Each structure stands twice: as C-alpha cells, then as structure tokens.
Amino acid sequence: MITMTYFRRTQRTQTTINEYFSLEPINENRKRKMRGLSLKQQFGSEECTEKYKILQDILKKSKDFVKDNPHTQNVNFIFMALDQIISDKYFGSKSNRKIFYCTVKKIIRRSRFECIYRRELYQGYDYTCMTWLTREQDFVVVNEWVLNRIVKPIINKYFFAMKDINTNYGLKLIPMRKWFSFQTRVIQNMIKNQHLQPLSCNPTCIRGKLSILMKKDINNVESYRPIVLLNKNSRGSESRKKLKEIAASIRKLASEMCDTKTKYFYQEWSKFVEETGYKNIYGAVADVKDAFGSITTKKMSNLLDKLVEEKNMESAKGYYIKAHIRNQNVIYQFTRKGIPHIGRWKHGLLQGDILSSALCQLYISDLDRQYLTGFSQNFLLHRSTDDYFFCTTNREDLTKFMAIMKKHYKINVNKFQSSIINDNILLYNGNIFIMGSKEIKCHYKFKKGSLMKHKCKFWNLRNQ
C-alpha cells in the first residue's frame, strides 16, 4: 500500500500520509493517537479561557459546515471550508491565515515518503495579533489540534486519496462523490458481465471487502483492478497459516513443473549473457491479458485433479483448494445504514486472496509445460507473474515463441514486444534491455510536467 509522511513531530516520530488520508487499515489505538485528543481532553482545564471558546466555536462550525455541504468538486473547496470554519480571531491577521494555508497545501501536495517538519506549525506567525494566546510555545499544540480535528476530517470527508498513475510517488485527491459514482458504475458493470453474483442469503464464509482500484481514468468503467481486502479476524488465525503453507508448496510445485524461470531474473540474465559470449541474441516480451480473471474455477479444478492423478499433489490438499476457490464470497457494497451487500466472485481467481497468486503461477506453469518446449539450448525464459521475457541466440526459436504465445495464450497485443520489431530494445521489469550491446538501463517514464518530488524517493523514513 502507499506510505508517505505528512508530518514530522521529532527526529524519529512521524505520521504517515496514508493514515492521514485513511489509505490503509489502522488499529483502534493508532486511530485514537492519529485523531488526537478531543477539545475537552486536550484543553479541559482552560474551559473559561478565550482560547477554549474560540476552538469550541471552530469545532461547532466544522460540524455545521459538513451537514450543510454534502458534496464538493475540487481541492480549492478545502480552503473555502476553512475560511468559513476558522474565525479571524484564531489567526488574528491575514498573513497568519496565509501561513497556515501554506501548511495545508503542503499536506495536500505531498508525495509518498515525503515529510514536512513540525516547525511548519509555528515558524513565521505573528503572535502579537493573537490576543487569546497567553504563551507562544502553546501555539504549536493548538495548531496541531486544529490540523488533526478540523482539517483532516474535512479532507477525509470530501476526498479519496489514491496513487497518481502518471508518477511513481504522487498522490491524487478525487472528490468522494465522483469516486462513489465510479465504484457504483463498476459494480453494476461487474454484475452485468456476471463477474459478480449478488447473494440473497448471507454465507457463513466471507473472504473480505472488495476494493476497486482505478487504473486509468475515472470515467472509464472498464479500467479497474478488483482486489479483496481480507478480514482482520482471519489475519492471525490457524486457517490463514495453513493457507500460507499451501501457497508456498504450490509455488514450489509451479517452479519445478517447467523450464520457465520465476526467480532471480538478473542472475539468470547475467548467466545467459556470459554463456552466449559475442553471439547475437534475439528477444521478446509478452504480457498475459487478465491472467487472474481467465483462470475459471472449472479450469483450476481440472488442473488440481490432474496433479492429484500424477501424484504431484495430495488429494486432501487438492480438495481443500477446490473448496476454497468455490467460495469466493465478498462484501462489495454497503447501504447508507451500513448493511453489507454480499456477492460471489465469478470471474476467475480473486486478486488479493492468499492462494490466488500461487494458483495463477501454477496454472500458467502448466501451460508452459505443455507449450513452451522444444527450444535450443541457448535460451532464457523468465516469467514474473503474467509477464514473459524470452531471449535466445536462435532467431527461429524467437519466431516459434511468438507463434506459441499468440496461439495458446491470451496475450495483450499492445504490450507485445520483439527485438526484431522494436529496434533491438525491450522493456521488462522496469528496465530497458538493449539486445545488441546486452546492456540494461533503468526505464523512466513520466507524464510531461510531473514534479521531480513525485518521480523519485527523497526520504528514507527508517534513517530520519
């Protein structure tokens, strides 16, 4: 998931942006710590002071504003809201308000892993304008409380934060109304295409909550990735441990089934280059389209039965896996009253499940065992989940590989690459492979105009 720091308290204590924007599950203790103390808990001993009354007024206006303004369209709405919620008495001057808004802008525009310092909360302010402030050193505590109890709830109420697909570390704030509309349209589309089957009765076994990730554009309902967020109750259970053990055994079996390498790519590449010497090499890269979705329950069950017959798998384990993939029940939506809508996932393997990735590898390895054979000795065949990299010194082998992939695999034509067609250059695993010189270069691809801080990781939180 996304990790990025919005706020640094001390040299080693920080609060992450994914928590600030509610991008990942947080335990209750952490939630309380992140939310901060309530007004009474924080400033209860100062109830009669002007400071307490100002903060009480800000809190009341915040609640009223949320009730009166259910929707928003853009990020500037946050500052319009703060204009109405935080009174001039709090800041004392326009310049102080401007400094505070600059801090809010930094929070909104941060990239993942980037930090802002605690000094942002007190440096540059004119304290003489704040008649309610008795001690200057108290202002940083009050300002932090306003950020945690006023600004953060507004951002989480009106916006959904997600990774910007055009950059490595950028974040994008999408109005919550648009995000809910996108999710609803995607769910309707999944039900229409029979990828998801709504259930009238509540099953005993529910895998988790179905999360929908946008891949390209929010207006494109075909561009999404469904991933299940597993139930918290099952994270430390015995069944989870058992599933992890089964997944490990499946991956081991998948790696032994065929000649396709699935680990240590750069070691394999170096070994291949060393063995080929000065010979010309030819290569191709292929991407299997919708790898998880194309593996139906029936196909997987037939493969498991075949492996049991070949004595490559115990019958009890095969039966357990089949029972597991038949019951891919998920919560896909909630009503306004919080009642869950439960459905059964019918479009292949459910991404995010403990066994899905291992079973996908097993199924594709079985295809490799059947079709990707008969090449000469000098070749390298590597697969990273559903991406293939093939290299050989024999041009006929390359032609054969391309023909097999197009005939027996459902490949993404737009992502298919060949060194013959693509000027001896291949893109794989985030790198550029130059077949002529056998060099490897990092592949940087960013949208024009992207900020440098969204392209690279400048902060290492472990060492700060």
Summary of the structure (lengths in Angstrom):
residues: 464
radius of gyration: 27.4
end to end distance: 20.7
largest distance: 86.7
contacts: 1322
relative contact order: 0.11
helix: 47%
strand: 18%
